[in-house]
Amino acid sequence: MGKGWRDCIVVMYDLIGIKQKAESSVGSTLMRQFMGAFVKIFRKGYGSIHRVYCWNDSALLLAHVDDREDLIVTALKEADTLKRHVDGICKSFAVAIRGQTFPLPPGIHETSRVTVIEASSYAMANCFLVAKQVKKLKGSWYVDSRIAKHMNTTRRSQAFQASLLPSGRRTIQVFDDYLWDASMVGHE
């Protein structure tokens, strides 16, 4: 597609039920624990995850996969392990979409006061579209078929067709639990 565009996986986590806890301090406490967990967890490694963006009760992970199956599986296994940590704070759901990173504009650097979200603009938007379309499914994981085809998991899933950007429909695999058994994902 051009310079700076890289194949990636974008994973969005969203805590369930925070709006109902907003009137008490419980919601704010859970959100702070959620954000703090990512800082703490990434001190342990998770080398396949390039960036994490947190806001309120949501987080977005970016993993560069360069169209390599081993990187896709490693990133998804790390994301699955992270979801286990997140669920220890508050039950969540996760959406994983494949895309390409958004190239940074010239002049942006690490110390800039401007944070440009490198995650694919379409993949990021598609995470929100999937979340909106699956409210009735009550799954734990929603995985783009372009990622799921690389997974070697014994976990059962169901499929649904989602309307995604830039245009068209894509199959999303819905998992009720985690993507692999805990012994398969590591980093515990």
SVG drawing of the C-alpha trace seen along z (x, -y; Angstrom):
<svg xmlns="http://www.w3.org/2000/svg" viewBox="-29 -18 40 47">
<polyline fill="none" stroke="black" stroke-width="0.4" points="0.0,0.0 3.0,-2.3 5.7,-3.3 4.9,-2.9 1.9,-0.6 2.5,2.7 0.2,5.7 -1.1,5.7 -3.6,7.1 -5.7,4.7 -7.3,6.0 -9.9,4.0 -10.8,4.9 -13.9,3.4 -15.0,3.9 -18.6,5.1 -21.0,3.4 -18.9,0.3 -21.8,-2.1 -23.9,-0.4 -21.1,-1.0 -20.6,-4.7 -22.7,-6.2 -20.5,-4.6 -16.7,-4.8 -16.5,-1.1 -16.6,-2.0 -13.7,-4.5 -11.7,-2.1 -12.1,0.7 -11.1,-1.5 -7.9,-2.7 -7.0,0.9 -7.6,1.9 -5.3,-0.8 -2.7,-0.1 -2.7,3.6 -1.4,2.9 1.5,0.9 2.3,3.7 1.8,6.5 4.1,5.1 7.0,5.0 6.9,8.8 7.4,8.9 4.7,9.3 7.2,8.6 4.7,9.1 2.5,6.1 3.9,2.9 1.5,0.4 -1.3,0.2 -3.8,-2.6 -6.0,-2.8 -9.0,-5.1 -11.8,-4.8 -13.0,-1.1 -11.3,-0.2 -7.9,0.6 -6.6,1.1 -3.5,3.3 -1.5,3.1 0.7,6.0 2.8,5.9 2.5,9.3 4.0,8.6 1.7,11.3 3.6,14.0 1.6,16.8 4.0,17.3 3.7,13.6 -0.1,13.7 -0.4,16.6 2.1,15.2 0.3,11.9 -3.1,13.5 -1.8,15.8 -0.4,12.8 -3.7,11.0 -5.6,14.0 -3.3,14.1 -3.9,10.3 -7.6,10.9 -7.3,13.4 -5.6,10.7 -8.3,8.1 -11.1,10.5 -9.5,10.9 -10.3,7.2 -13.7,7.1 -15.3,9.3 -14.6,8.1 -15.0,8.9 -12.3,8.6 -12.4,8.0 -9.5,8.9 -9.3,7.5 -6.6,7.7 -5.5,4.6 -2.6,2.3 -1.0,-0.3 -1.5,-3.9 1.8,-5.6 2.9,-8.3 3.0,-11.8 6.4,-13.5 7.6,-15.2 5.8,-13.0 8.2,-11.4 8.0,-9.6 8.2,-12.8 5.5,-14.7 2.5,-15.9 0.4,-14.5 -0.3,-10.8 -1.2,-9.5 -2.8,-6.1 -0.8,-3.9 -3.5,-1.2 -5.1,-0.7 -7.9,-3.2 -10.2,-0.7 -9.3,2.2 -9.8,-0.1 -13.2,-1.3 -14.1,2.3 -13.5,3.2 -16.2,0.7 -18.5,1.9 -18.2,5.5 -18.8,4.5 -22.0,2.7 -23.2,5.6 -22.7,8.4 -24.5,7.0 -26.9,9.9 -24.3,12.7 -22.7,12.3 -19.3,13.8 -16.0,13.3 -13.8,13.1 -14.8,11.9 -12.0,12.8 -11.7,11.7 -11.7,14.7 -8.5,13.4 -6.9,14.1 -8.9,17.1 -7.7,19.1 -4.2,19.2 -5.4,20.3 -4.8,24.0 -7.3,24.2 -9.6,26.8 -12.0,24.1 -15.4,24.1 -16.8,21.0 -19.7,19.8 -19.6,17.5 -21.6,14.4 -21.3,12.0 -20.3,8.5 -20.6,5.4 -17.1,3.9 -15.1,1.1 -13.9,0.2 -16.9,2.1 -18.4,5.5 -19.0,8.3 -16.5,10.5 -16.9,13.6 -16.2,13.1 -15.6,16.1 -17.3,15.8 -15.7,17.7 -17.6,18.0 -14.4,18.2 -10.7,17.9 -9.0,18.8 -6.7,21.5 -6.4,23.5 -4.2,21.6 -1.3,24.0 -1.2,23.1 -0.8,19.3 2.1,18.8 2.9,15.7 0.7,16.8"/>
</svg>
